Amino acid sequence: MSKISFQNDILPLKNQLYRLALRITLRNAEAEDIVQETLIKAWNVRDKWDTIDNIEAFCFTICRNLALDSIKRHDNRNETLENVRTDAADTQQTPLDKATTNNRIDIVRHLVDSLPEKQRSCIQLRDFEGKTYKEIATVMGIPEEQVKVNIFRGRQAIKTQFQKLDNFGVSKKNP
């Protein structure tokens, strides 16, 4: 087992940890605080790093648990992500195309935000962070099959709700 370095192995996880905390808490400032606390907790057990099988999963587990504790304390499950926008890189888009794309992204974000926490976390870790089912199972403390079920159900719920909105003209397709 190689020696774990805070600078090289843990600190580079901060953006991924932030995205996970944000997806769970739905609050920018709270997510930032959770990442700081996660990094501090990881640092405080530095004398035990050589006994940890997967330091990345260890950090994600700390982050998820802190985020869950936070939403229990603040009861903020009905809020949505704010001030987080992904603008399309395609400069060939017209302003209408860009607005349509941004509208669809906002709708999908809202739909993901409205999922139950386990589905939301599994989708965040898999689709946004690129984690394997095994890594997600470790972080979430659930079997791999349950991870797959949560991801499948979450994706199905998003697809179904998005299609309903699309069919009602909330999100129009270009001809």
Secondary structure by P-SEA (a helix, b strand, c coil): ccccccccccccaaaaaaaaaaaacccaaaaaaaaaaaaaaaaaacccccccccaaaaaaaaaaaaaaaaaaaaccccccccccccccccccccaaaaaaaaaaaaaaaaaaaaccaaaaaaaaacccccccaaaaaaaacccaaaaaaaaaaaaaaaaaaaaaaaaaccccccc
